[in-house]
Amino acid sequence: MSEPIVQRGRYYDELEVGQVFAHRPGRTATEADNVLFTTLTMNAQALHLDAAFAETQPFGQRLMNSMWTLSTMVGASVGQITQGTLVAQLGLGDISFPHPLFAGDTLYVETEITGKRESSSRPGQGIVTMTHTGRNQHGEVVAVATRTALMFLSTHDGQPS
């Protein structure tokens, strides 16, 4: 019997600047996602929880919590990019939400590798910068975030994994 193939992300040296990963399937946002995430994170924003209030606001309905959108974008990338190959997330930046996401919308995520360099202080590891872009089912960009991660090289600890 052959060894099982274990799902993993990409090692630092398997990533190239300019690569774009389309993470599929998409994730349809639900009202339950919004209420649960919002209340778990103690966010009392009425735009997420109060349908009557939200109807009187510019978008006319409750908005998906933007932190749910951000978290889901990062989560969508794990299987293809960082599963088992990530040392640590170093930071998130340049985050924007140019169009609202609503319950019932489907979030599709792509990640572009925008930079990389080997770590000067951590042998066998490198720093990767990536940009996550989330679009709804109509192709409208609902979120963009830059993420910096510390990744293993394929020969970390001197042994290929």
Buried (B, 14 or more C-beta within 10 A) or exposed (E): EEEEEEEBBBBBBBBEEEBEBEBEEBBEBEEEBBBEBBEEEEBEBEBBBBEEEBEEEEEEEBBBBBBBBBEBBBEBBBBBBBBBBBBEEEEBEEBEBEBBBBBEBBBBBBBBBBEBEEBEEBEBBBBBBBBBBBBBEEEEEBBBBBBBBBBBBBEBEEEEE
